[in-house]
Amino acid sequence: VKIVKAYYRLPKKKITIDQFLRYIAQMGGFLNRKGDGNPGWQSIWEGWKFFLGLKEGVRLQKEGLICG
């Protein structure tokens, strides 16, 4: 949740599971427009893969293996 909040520069308030899933789907190409329905499995999957890359980057940063 902290990674998603940092990526989208969200305020410190809590987000729901639905909001978290939509943010993940947006990372995978879901546009989240007013008339759009729920995100599909493909955009969720693509977003999840992108999110895992971000998570790995955070882990490497914390371990001091990368700088910047």
C-alpha positions as CSV (number, residue, x, y, z in Angstrom):
1,V,0.0,0.0,0.0
2,K,2.9,2.4,0.8
3,I,4.4,1.8,-2.7
4,V,1.0,2.6,-4.4
5,K,0.5,5.7,-2.3
6,A,4.1,6.9,-3.1
7,Y,3.7,6.2,-6.8
8,Y,0.5,8.1,-7.1
9,R,1.4,10.7,-4.5
10,L,-1.7,10.1,-2.4
11,P,-2.4,11.7,0.9
12,K,-1.8,9.8,4.1
13,K,-5.5,8.7,4.4
14,K,-6.5,5.0,4.1
15,I,-7.4,3.5,0.8
16,T,-9.9,0.7,0.3
17,I,-9.2,-2.6,-1.4
18,D,-11.2,-1.5,-4.4
19,Q,-9.2,1.7,-4.7
20,F,-5.9,-0.3,-4.4
21,L,-7.0,-2.7,-7.1
22,R,-7.9,0.1,-9.4
23,Y,-4.6,1.8,-8.8
24,I,-2.9,-1.5,-9.7
25,A,-5.0,-1.8,-12.8
26,Q,-4.1,1.7,-13.8
27,M,-0.4,0.7,-13.7
28,G,-1.4,-1.9,-16.3
29,G,-3.2,0.5,-18.6
30,F,-6.7,0.8,-17.1
31,L,-7.9,4.4,-17.7
32,N,-10.4,4.5,-14.8
33,R,-12.7,6.9,-16.5
34,K,-16.1,7.8,-15.1
35,G,-18.1,5.5,-17.5
36,D,-15.6,2.6,-17.4
37,G,-16.7,-0.5,-15.5
38,N,-14.5,-2.6,-13.3
39,P,-11.0,-3.3,-14.5
40,G,-10.4,-6.6,-16.3
41,W,-8.0,-9.4,-15.4
42,Q,-5.5,-8.3,-18.2
43,S,-5.0,-4.8,-16.9
44,I,-4.8,-6.1,-13.3
45,W,-2.2,-8.6,-14.3
46,E,-0.1,-6.1,-16.3
47,G,-0.3,-3.7,-13.4
48,W,0.6,-6.4,-10.9
49,K,3.8,-7.2,-12.9
50,F,4.7,-3.5,-12.9
51,F,4.0,-3.2,-9.2
52,L,6.2,-6.2,-8.5
53,G,9.0,-4.4,-10.3
54,L,8.5,-1.3,-8.2
55,K,8.5,-3.5,-5.1
56,E,11.8,-5.1,-6.1
57,G,13.3,-1.7,-6.7
58,V,12.3,-0.6,-3.2
59,R,13.9,-3.8,-1.7
60,L,17.1,-3.2,-3.6
61,Q,17.2,0.4,-2.4
62,K,16.7,-0.6,1.2
63,E,19.5,-3.2,1.0
64,G,21.8,-0.5,-0.4
65,L,22.3,-2.4,-3.6
66,I,21.3,0.5,-5.8
67,C,21.6,4.2,-5.3
68,G,19.5,7.1,-6.4
